[in-house]
Amino acid sequence: MATPSKRRNKTCLKLLDAASEIFARKGFRDTTVAEICEAAGANIAAVHYHFGDKETLYEEVWRYAFSISEEAYPIDGGVPDDASVEELLFGYASAVLNRIFSEGPEGRAARLFCQEMAAPTLALERILNEAILPQHQQVEKIVIKVLGSDIPDPLLQLGKHSIAGLCAFFNFSAPLREIVMKRKTLTPFEIEFIAHYVARFSYGGLMAVKDGMGLI
């Protein structure tokens, strides 16, 4: 998801930073190029020069935001491939949850994802292929490690989506969380606790599926 070097000068980075924050807060349709430029201290001509149009800027914002999230919280959580399944699950859950609960630039990709799901844009397919699906490869490796490489595809997909969904719940339920908990984020201890719970719950579920595969 590299961005062309032409677009990495100071003005461009200011535009990407401002746009990623505003798109993450308001979504694509409710964001204007004018307010992005005002936040970045740039003129509208700079957007046209670096990105061409709002749609291209939006796609570049996704790449920019995901690169920040991935650098801060690698999707494997820094856990080596030869670790136990539960450790691999914890690494994945920890990375995703830290991205979700981050109120800084590291959390913008998660907030962008919420906005995109609420009001899909024409960029959705490209976003899915470039950003979302590659992240799911980590979950796929874990599911295959437990259930075997010959697992039927429907079971593989269900396994991946079940694990990812346990984490995604905390992203999509953000408005409810803020009402119930009276705060937007969690402490590092709380995030770690949830990540361990997701790992144990997911591992138990995978083992149950493995034990019952002969009956499916």
C-alpha positions in Angstrom: 0.0 0.0 0.0 2.9 2.3 -0.8 2.1 5.9 -1.7 4.1 7.5 -4.7 7.1 9.5 -3.5 5.7 12.6 -5.2 2.9 12.7 -2.7 5.2 12.5 0.3 6.3 16.1 0.5 5.4 18.3 3.5 2.2 19.8 2.0 1.0 16.4 1.0 1.6 14.9 4.4 -0.3 17.8 6.0 -3.2 17.1 3.6 -3.2 13.4 4.3 -3.1 13.9 8.1 -5.9 16.4 8.1 -8.0 14.4 5.6 -7.6 11.2 7.5 -8.8 12.8 10.8 -11.8 14.4 9.1 -12.8 11.5 6.9 -12.6 9.2 10.0 -14.8 11.6 12.0 -17.4 12.5 9.3 -17.1 10.0 6.5 -16.5 10.7 2.8 -19.7 12.3 1.8 -19.9 14.8 4.7 -16.3 15.9 4.3 -15.4 18.8 2.0 -12.1 19.5 0.4 -12.3 23.1 1.7 -12.4 22.0 5.3 -9.5 19.6 4.7 -7.4 22.4 3.2 -8.3 24.7 6.1 -7.2 22.1 8.6 -4.0 21.4 6.7 -3.2 25.1 6.1 -3.2 24.5 2.3 -5.1 25.7 -0.6 -7.5 23.7 -2.8 -5.1 23.8 -5.7 -2.7 21.6 -3.6 -5.3 18.9 -3.4 -5.7 19.0 -7.2 -2.0 19.0 -7.7 -1.2 16.1 -5.4 -4.3 13.9 -5.7 -6.4 15.1 -8.6 -9.8 14.9 -6.8 -11.5 14.1 -3.5 -12.0 10.5 -4.5 -8.3 9.9 -5.1 -7.4 11.7 -1.9 -9.8 9.4 0.0 -8.1 6.3 -1.3 -4.7 7.7 -0.5 -6.0 8.5 3.0 -6.8 4.8 3.5 -3.3 3.8 2.5 -1.8 6.4 4.7 -4.0 5.5 7.7 -3.5 1.8 7.4 0.3 2.2 7.1 0.3 4.2 10.4 -1.9 1.5 12.1 0.3 -1.3 10.8 3.5 0.3 11.9 2.2 1.0 15.4 0.4 -2.3 15.8 1.5 -5.0 13.4 -1.3 -7.4 12.7 0.5 -10.3 14.2 1.1 -8.4 17.4 4.8 -9.1 17.2 4.1 -12.8 18.0 6.4 -15.2 16.1 4.8 -17.7 13.7 6.0 -20.7 15.7 4.1 -19.5 18.9 1.1 -21.4 20.2 -2.3 -20.9 18.7 -3.5 -19.0 21.7 -0.5 -16.7 21.6 -1.1 -16.1 17.9 -4.7 -15.3 18.6 -3.7 -13.0 21.4 -1.2 -11.2 19.1 -3.9 -10.6 16.4 -6.6 -9.5 18.9 -4.2 -7.2 20.7 -3.2 -5.5 17.5 -6.7 -5.0 16.3 -8.1 -3.9 19.6 -5.2 -1.4 20.2 -6.0 0.1 16.8 -9.7 0.3 17.6 -9.2 2.0 21.0 -6.4 4.4 19.9 -7.6 8.0 19.9 -4.6 9.1 17.9 -3.5 8.6 14.2 -3.1 4.9 14.9 -6.8 4.5 15.3 -8.0 6.4 12.3 -8.0 3.3 10.0 -10.5 1.6 12.3 -12.7 4.7 12.4 -12.5 5.1 8.6 -13.6 1.5 8.3 -16.7 2.3 10.4 -17.6 5.2 8.2 -17.1 3.1 5.1 -19.4 0.4 6.3 -22.1 2.9 7.3 -22.0 4.6 3.9 -20.0 2.6 1.3 -18.2 4.5 -1.4 -17.0 3.5 -4.9 -13.6 2.9 -3.3 -14.9 0.0 -1.1 -13.7 -2.8 -3.4 -10.2 -1.4 -3.7 -10.1 -0.8 0.1 -11.2 -4.4 0.7 -8.5 -5.8 -1.6 -5.7 -3.6 -0.5 -6.3 -3.1 3.2 -8.9 -5.5 4.7 -8.3 -8.9 3.1 -4.5 -8.8 3.6 -5.2 -8.3 7.3 -7.4 -11.4 7.4 -4.5 -13.5 6.1 -3.2 -13.6 9.6 -6.4 -15.0 10.9 -6.6 -17.5 8.1 -3.1 -18.9 9.0 -4.3 -19.4 12.6 -7.5 -21.2 11.6 -5.6 -23.5 9.2 -3.0 -24.2 11.9 -5.8 -25.6 14.1 -8.2 -27.1 11.5 -5.7 -28.2 8.8 -4.9 -27.1 5.3 -7.7 -29.3 3.9 -10.5 -27.5 5.8 -13.6 -26.9 3.6 -13.7 -23.3 2.5 -17.1 -22.6 4.2 -15.6 -23.6 7.6 -12.4 -21.6 6.9 -14.5 -18.5 6.1 -16.7 -18.9 9.2 -13.6 -19.4 11.4 -12.0 -16.2 10.1 -15.1 -14.1 10.3 -15.9 -15.4 13.8 -12.5 -14.4 15.2 -12.4 -11.1 13.4 -16.0 -10.3 14.4 -15.1 -10.6 18.1 -12.7 -7.7 17.7 -14.8 -5.8 15.2 -17.7 -5.6 17.6 -15.7 -3.1 19.7 -15.3 -0.9 16.7 -18.8 -0.9 15.4 -20.3 -0.6 18.9 -18.3 2.6 19.7 -21.4 4.9 20.1 -23.0 2.5 22.5 -19.8 2.0 24.4 -19.5 5.8 24.9 -23.0 6.0 26.3 -22.7 3.0 28.6 -19.1 3.5 29.7 -19.0 7.3 29.6 -15.7 7.2 27.8 -14.3 6.5 24.4 -11.3 4.3 25.1 -10.0 1.7 27.5 -6.9 1.4 29.6 -4.0 -0.8 28.4 -4.9 -3.3 31.0 -8.5 -3.5 29.9 -7.4 -3.9 26.2 -5.0 -6.7 27.2 -7.7 -8.4 29.2 -10.1 -8.4 26.3 -7.4 -9.6 23.9 -6.7 -12.6 26.2 -10.4 -13.3 26.4 -10.8 -13.2 22.6 -7.9 -15.5 22.2 -9.1 -18.1 24.7 -12.7 -17.9 23.4 -11.6 -18.3 19.8 -9.2 -21.1 20.6 -11.9 -23.0 22.4 -14.3 -22.4 19.5 -11.8 -23.7 17.0 -11.0 -26.8 19.0 -14.8 -27.5 19.3 -15.1 -27.2 15.5 -12.1 -29.5 15.1 -13.6 -32.1 17.4 -16.9 -31.9 15.5 -15.6 -31.7 12.0 -16.5 -35.3 11.3 -20.2 -34.5 12.0 -20.5 -31.5 9.7 
